[in-house]
Amino acid sequence: MTYLFIGLVLMMIIGPIIAILPSRSQKQIMQLRQSMMNRGVSVQLTEIDDPNPNQSKYQTSAGRQLPAKMKVAAYKKALLGATQAKHSSPWHVTRQAPIASEVVFVSDKDIPLPDEARNLLETHGRNLPLTTHAIAWDGRTLVVYWIEQGDLEQGEKVFTFLIEGLQCLAH
C-alpha cells in the first residue's frame, strides 16, 4: 500500500512536468522560426479576420457568436536601409477558397492592385504553402500571414517568396 501511495505522489509530481514539454511538431516550428529569424525575417504571432467566418467553431455551446479571428504567424521582411520601393502603394490581399487547386488572392479593398503586386502574386504566389491566408505590403515591409507547420520546406517557400517579393517590389 505504501508503494502505491508513493507511486501516485510521483505521478502527481512528474505528470505536469511531462505535460508541458514541447511536442515534436512544436519543436519543429520553433526550429523553423529560429531559422527564419537568423536569416533576417521577423516572426510575430497575430490574429487576422477569418476569410471563412461562418463556421460552427465561432459559436459557443450556448449559441453565442464569437469573433471570427484566426491565429496565424506573420513572417515579415523589410527593405534594407533607406531603400523605398518606387511608386509602390500599400496593398493587402487574402487568399480565396481554392478553386481546382488554383491559387487566387483578392484585394481586401475595392482598390485595384498595383501592377507590381499583381505580377508578384501571379509569378510567385502559387509557390506559397496552402496554409497562407494573407499577404500585405506597406511600402517597406512584405508580410506573409500563414498557419505554420513544422516542415522546413514550407518555411523555405515563404522565405523565397519574401526575398523575391522584395526584389520585385523594389524595382
C-alpha positions, 0 to 999 in steps of 0.5 A: 500500500505504501508503494502505491501511495508513493507511486501516485505522489510521483505521478502527481509530481512528474505528470505536469512536468511531462505535460508541458514539454514541447511536442515534436511538431512544436519543436519543429516550428520553433526550429523553423522560426529560429531559422527564419529569424537568423536569416533576417525575417521577423516572426510575430504571432497575430490574429487576422479576420477569418476569410471563412467566418461562418463556421460552427467553431465561432459559436459557443455551446450556448449559441453565442457568436464569437469573433471570427479571428484566426491565429496565424504567424506573420513572417515579415521582411523589410527593405534594407536601409533607406531603400523605398520601393518606387511608386509602390502603394500599400496593398493587402490581399487574402487568399480565396477558397481554392478553386481546382487547386488554383491559387487566387488572392483578392484585394481586401479593398475595392482598390485595384492592385498595383501592377507590381503586386499583381505580377508578384502574386501571379509569378510567385504566389502559387509557390506559397504553402496552402496554409497562407491566408494573407499577404500585405505590403506597406511600402517597406515591409512584405508580410506573409500571414500563414498557419505554420507547420513544422516542415522546413520546406514550407518555411523555405517557400515563404522565405523565397517568396519574401526575398523575391517579393522584395526584389520585385517590389523594389524595382 
